C-alpha cells in the first residue's frame, strides 16, 4: 500500500509547490541509485519519493489526491454509491422507488448493485475497468557538453535496469524530459504512465551559458594586446582562429557568430570571447624599460573616464 505522499516527502499538507520541489530534489539526490549502488533499501525509498513527487508536483493531481478522488498511487478511487442515488426523494425527504409498496423484488436488485459496485471496481479487468499507470520521476546529471551538443544517456531505474534517454542539444538546467509509456504499467489493460526525467547540468570549467549563447574568457599576452594577433580559441565543436584587434583591452568582448549552442529547432547562438591581458610571471629588464618609457612619455590615465562618470 502506498504511503501518504506528504509523509514520504516530509512536507505539510499546506506546503507550497516550491517547498515540495525542494524537498523532492533533496531526497532524490540523497537516495539516487547512482550514489547508492547495490542498496536495495535506498532504491525502494527513491522510487517511493519519485511516486510521491509525481502526485504532489502537479497542482491538479495534488488537488484530486487531497479531495480523495485518487489514491497515493495515482489510481482512481471507486466512487461511493448510496441508496439515494438509485431512489427518488419526495418533498418531505422520504425515499421512493417510483413503484408500488409491494415491489420489493426490484429493490433487492438495487441493493445487489450497491454492494457489488466496490467489488467490480476492485476486480477491474473482469468488468472492463481500465486505468492509466502512474507516472514516474527521475533525476539525471549530465555534462555541460552533453547538454549543449546533445547525447544519449542511460537513466538507471530502482530495479537495476535502465532507460536510454535522448538528450536534445540545448537542454537547460532544471528542464524535465518526458519518456512516453515508460512509467508504471496500466491496470486492466490501460496504458502505461510516462517517465519524467529532471536534468541537472554540471558547470563547465571554461564555458558559461546564457540562453543559446556561450561565453569564454581567453587570456592574451601584452604584445598581442598592443600589436594585435591571430589566436586559436576553443568552441563547442573544436578550436577556431580569431583575430585580436590592435590595442585590445582586458574585458573586451569579441563575437564568434553561430558558434554557440545549436538546438534541434531554431538558429544557433553565438560565442562571446572575453579577453584578459595576462603578464608573464616574471618581468624582465626589457619589459620594464618599455613600461618606463611609456610612463615617461605621459601615458593616458586609464581611470580618467571612471572619475568623469561619478
N, C-alpha and C positions, 0 to 999 in steps of 0.2 A: 504493500500500500504506500503510495507516495506521501511524503511528509508535506506539511504546510510550507509553501514556498517562502513565506515571510520568515519562518523559523530557520529554514535552510540557509537563507542569505543573512540572517541575523539582523533584520531590519523591522521596524514597527510597521503596523498597517497604515500608519499616517505618513510613511516615508515618501519623500519626493522622488520623481523619476531619476534625478541626478544622484540622489543618495543610493538608490537601488543600483544604478550603473557602477558607482564607485565600489559598493560592497561586492558586486559580482566580479569586477576586474581584480580586486584584491584577492578574493578567494580563488579565482581561476588561475592567477599567476602562481599562487602557493601550491595548488593541487594539480597543476598540469602534468600529464603523464611524461612529458619530456624532462621535467625536473625531478620526477619520482619514478624512474624506470623500475618495473617489476613490483611496484607497491600496489597490490590489487585494492587495498582499502582506500587509498587516496584516489585511485582511478574511479571507484564507485562514488566517492564523495564528489569528485569532479563532475561526474555525469549527473548527480543529483543537483549540484549547483547550476549546471547548464540548463537542466529541465526547469528549475525554479525561476531562473532568469528569463526563460522562454515565456513563462506565464506572466511575469511582472513587468518585463521591459516594454511590452506593448500595452499602451493605456487601455485599448478596447478589450484585449484579452484579460487584463487585470480587473477591469470593471465587471466582466462576466464572471470571473472567479469570485470576486467579492460578493456578487449577487447570488452565488450558488448555482449558476447556470452550467458551469463546467467544474470538473474536479481538478486536483493538483497535477494530474497527468494531461490536462487539457481536453479530456473527453467530456462529451455532453452528459449531463445528469438526466436520468429519466424524470420527466415532469410528473409531479404528483397529480392524481386524479381523485375527485371526490364525487360522492353520490349526487351532489347538486349539479355537477357537470352533465349528468345524464337525465336529470329530472328538472321539471319547472317548479317555480315557486309562485303561490298565489299572493295577492296583495297583503295578506296577513303574515306572509313569511313561511307558510306551510308548504312543504314539497308535494307535488302531484306528479303523476306519470302521464296524464292525458288519457288514461284508460279507466275502466270501472274498478271498484274496490275488489272485485273478485279476480282481477287479472294478475294474480301473484306469480303465475308461471313466467310471465315476461320479466318481472322483477328479478327472478333468480338468474336470468341471463345477464342482466345488468351487473349484479354482484360478481358473476363469473368473469365478466370483462374487467371489472375493477381489480380483483385480486390477481388476475392473470397478467395485468399490464406490466408490473415490475419484472416478472419472470421473462416476458418476451423481450423487454429491454436488455435484460442481462444475457440472454442467450444470443440475441442479435442475429447471427447468421441464419438460424433456422426460421426466423420471421422476416428475413430480408433487410435487417438493420445494418447499416454500414457507417463507419466513422473514419475520418481522416486521421492519420497518425500524427503524433506530436512532433513539433519541430525541435531540432537540437541546435545548440550553440557551442561554438568552439573559439579558441583564440590562437593566433599564429603570428610569430615574429618572423619578419623577412628582412633581408639585407637591403640597404638603400638602392643598390644597383638592380636587384631583382624587382623592386617596386618601380624603378624608373624605366627599365627596359623590358619588363615582363619576364615571366618564368613559370615553370610548373613545379609545385612543391607538394609533398605528401603531408596530409593532416592526420596525425595519429589519433586513433579512437581508443576509448577506455578498454575495449575488448582485445586490444593488441593489433587490430587491423588498421588500415589507413585508407584515406580517400585522396585521390590525386586532384589537386586544386590548381586550375589555370589562373595565374595572377596576371591581370591585364597591365600593359605598360601604362604608367602614370597613376597606379593605385595610391591612395592617400593614407596617411597615418590615421587610424581610427575608423577607416571605411569598412563596411561589412559586405562580404560577398555571399551570394546565395547559391547553393547546390540543390537544384530541384530533385525531389524524390529521394534524398539521402538522409532523411530523418527517420523517426520510428515508423515501423510498418503499420498500415491501417488495420482497422477491425472490421470483420465481416466482409472482407473484400474491398474495403475502402482504400483510397490512395495513400501512399506513404507521405509523411511530412517532409519538410525541407531541412537542410542543414545550413546554418548561418555561421560564417567564419569572420570574426573581427580581426583586422590586420593591424599590427603594430610594426612600424618601420624603424629599424635601428638607425641611429645617426651615422653619417659618414665622416671620416676624419678630415676630408678635404672639401667635399661638395656640401652646399646647403641648398634648400629648395624654397621657391616662392611661386606657388601655382605650378605652371608648366615650365617656368624659368629656373635655371640653376645658377649659382654663383660660386666662384672660386677665388681665393687670394693667391696671387703669383708674385714671388719675390724677384726683383730685378737689381742689378748692380748699379753703382754710382755712374759708371761710364755709359751703361745702357740708358739710364735716365737722361743723361746730358746729351748724348750723341744720337740716341735712337738705336733700334736694333730689331732683328728678326729672332724671335724666340719660339720654342716649342711649348705648347700649352696642353695639359690633359683635358679631354672631354669625355662624355659618357660613352662614346664609341671609339676612342683612341686619341692619339695626340695629333694636333694640327699646328701649322705655322701661323704666327700672329706678329704683326708689326707694332713695335712700341714707338710712339712718336718722339721726336727730339724734345727735350725739356719736360719729360713726364714727371709727375709728382706722385708721392705716396697717397693712396686713397683714390686716385683717378680710376674711373671705371671705363673699360672698353667692352664692346659688344661683339659676340660671335653669333650672327643671325642663324636661327634654325638649329643651333647646337644644344638646345635644351631637351626637355622630355617630349617625345613624340607619342601621343596617345593613339589608340586604335582608330578613333574618330576625331577629326579636327586637326588644326595646324600644330606644328611643333613649336615649343617655346624657344627662347634664346638662352645663351650662356653669357653671363656677365663676368668679366675678369677684373678684379680689383688689384691694382698694382701696389707693391710695397717695396720701397727702396731699402736695401739691406747692405750695410757696410761690412767689409771683411773683419774678422775677429781681431786682426792686428793691423794697425795703421802704420804704414812705413813712412820713411822720411820724404819720399817723393809725393805721397798723397798729402802730407802735412804742408809741404811747400806750395802745392796747388791751392789748398784751402786758405793758407795765409795770404797768398797773392790775391785771391778772390776777395778776402776781407779788406785787404789794404786798398783795393780798387773801389771800395764803397758798395758792397753788395746790398741790394734792396732788402728791406726788413720784411720777412715773410708773414709777420704778425700785424702789419700795418692795417690791413683790411679788418682784422678782428677788432681792433680798437675803434675803427670808424663805425662799425656796426653796433657797438654797445650803446 
